[in-house]
Amino acid sequence: MHPVTPHATPLSTFPKTMPTAATPTILKRRMEVAPLLDRLRTRLASCLSAVGSFFARLEFSPTAWTVVGVAVSLLAAWSYSTGGYSGELLGGVLILVSGWFDIVDGAVARATGRTSAAGAFLDSNLDRVAEVALFSGILLGGYAAPPAVLLALSLSLLVSYARAKGDALGVKLAGVGIGERSERLIILAVSSIVGLVGWGVLLVLAVAAFTFVERSYTALRGLGAAAKPKPISTEPAAPSP
């Protein structure tokens, strides 16, 4: 009923559409965050090049640095499994150290021109091993509820799988989403250092879920566009000379 007159207000008096400014979406917010991450990665590129040149002088192969990073991740997992804040703190610090070596192996590979499909395959699989180990340590240490840890791990692996499958199908998903592996590790490391790794697990779960959905949507949209049939021209062909 109208607040002043006793008769019913006609539907035509109501606006047919809501103002676009009054309907913010998660996608718009993501579009604001993504360029920030992309610019940060671009600015770090020159620094990573210098890092690669420095560590290349030590004459260790990129694979050797990858193995060192995984070994540090396993130490972090063991630290988490011991429980208590000391294990949590050490685990967080070791995650940062392992992340540093993860940067070094790629930087050395690019600086020395030793990038290869075999190296990329090994690096990707060992990253998954390290991730499984870290969440297993957190689970054994009792820092978070088992369902939350398992969901966070599962969604993290799905994020990586979505990118790998998308790349295999010709859809590039690098940089899509705010929950890539580096961001997830930073969340775990920082939350561990401040003694809140349980909340860190929940945050990883949330950003990984959002990233998986976004990557799936991006991949499906790209594959759908590629599958659309091209319009057939109805113009007569030009006569051959």
SVG drawing of the C-alpha trace seen along z (x, -y; Angstrom):
<svg xmlns="http://www.w3.org/2000/svg" viewBox="-8 -11 88 47">
<polyline fill="none" stroke="black" stroke-width="0.4" points="0.0,0.0 1.1,-3.6 2.2,-5.3 0.0,-8.4 -3.0,-7.4 -5.2,-4.4 -5.1,-2.9 -2.4,-0.5 0.6,-2.0 0.8,-1.0 3.8,1.2 4.7,-1.3 5.8,-3.8 8.6,-1.6 12.0,-1.7 12.5,1.2 16.2,1.5 18.4,0.8 21.3,-1.6 24.5,0.3 26.4,-1.6 24.1,0.0 24.9,3.6 28.6,4.2 29.7,7.7 32.6,10.0 33.8,10.0 34.2,6.2 36.2,6.4 38.4,9.2 39.0,7.0 40.3,4.3 42.6,6.7 44.0,8.6 45.7,5.6 47.5,4.9 48.8,8.4 49.8,8.3 51.7,5.0 53.5,6.4 54.6,9.5 55.8,7.3 57.8,5.1 59.4,8.1 60.5,9.5 63.7,7.4 64.5,8.3 64.1,12.0 66.4,11.7 69.1,10.3 68.5,13.1 68.8,15.7 72.1,14.2 73.5,14.2 72.6,17.8 73.6,19.1 77.2,18.3 77.0,21.0 76.7,23.5 73.8,25.5 71.2,26.6 67.6,25.3 66.5,28.9 68.9,28.8 67.3,25.6 63.9,27.2 64.9,30.2 66.3,27.8 62.9,26.0 61.0,29.2 63.3,30.4 62.6,27.2 58.9,27.6 59.1,31.1 60.9,29.6 58.1,27.1 55.6,30.0 57.5,31.8 57.6,28.6 53.8,28.3 53.3,31.9 55.0,31.3 52.2,28.9 52.3,25.8 53.2,22.3 56.9,23.1 56.1,25.6 53.6,23.1 56.2,20.3 59.0,22.4 56.7,23.8 55.7,20.4 59.3,19.2 60.3,22.4 57.5,21.8 59.0,18.4 62.4,20.0 61.0,22.7 59.2,20.1 62.5,18.2 64.1,21.3 61.0,21.8 61.7,18.4 65.4,19.2 65.0,22.3 62.9,20.6 65.1,17.5 68.2,19.6 66.6,21.6 65.7,18.4 69.1,16.8 71.0,19.8 68.7,20.7 68.1,24.1 64.3,24.1 62.8,27.3 59.5,29.2 61.0,31.9 62.1,29.3 58.7,27.6 57.0,31.0 59.2,31.9 58.9,28.5 55.1,28.6 54.8,32.1 57.2,31.4 55.2,28.3 52.2,30.5 54.2,32.8 55.3,29.9 51.7,28.6 50.3,32.0 53.1,32.3 52.4,28.9 48.7,29.4 49.4,32.9 51.7,31.4 49.0,28.8 46.5,31.6 48.7,33.7 49.6,30.7 45.9,30.1 45.9,26.5 42.6,26.7 39.6,28.9 40.3,31.9 37.5,31.1 38.8,27.6 42.3,28.8 41.2,31.4 39.0,28.9 41.8,26.3 44.2,28.9 41.7,30.3 40.8,26.9 44.4,25.9 45.2,28.9 42.1,28.2 43.4,24.6 46.6,26.0 44.9,28.8 42.5,26.2 45.5,24.2 47.3,27.3 44.2,28.6 43.4,25.2 46.9,24.8 46.7,28.2 43.5,27.2 45.0,23.9 43.5,21.5 46.1,19.7 45.1,19.3 48.3,18.0 47.5,15.0 43.8,15.8 42.5,15.6 43.8,14.2 44.6,17.6 47.6,18.9 50.2,21.0 52.4,18.1 49.5,16.2 48.3,19.3 51.8,20.0 52.1,16.4 48.7,16.7 49.9,19.8 53.3,18.4 52.0,15.0 49.1,16.6 51.5,19.2 54.0,16.5 51.2,14.6 49.9,17.8 46.7,18.0 47.4,20.8 43.9,22.2 42.4,19.0 45.0,19.1 43.7,22.5 40.2,21.1 41.4,18.1 43.3,20.4 40.1,22.5 38.1,19.3 40.6,17.9 41.3,21.3 37.6,21.9 37.0,18.5 40.1,19.0 39.0,22.5 35.5,21.2 37.0,18.2 39.5,20.3 36.8,22.8 34.5,20.0 37.4,18.4 38.4,21.7 34.8,22.6 34.2,19.2 37.4,19.4 36.7,22.9 33.1,22.0 34.3,19.0 36.8,21.2 34.2,23.8 31.7,21.3 31.4,22.0 32.6,19.3 30.0,17.7 29.9,18.9 30.3,16.1 27.3,15.9 29.2,13.7 30.0,15.3 33.5,16.3 35.6,14.1 36.0,15.6 39.4,17.1 41.6,15.2"/>
</svg>
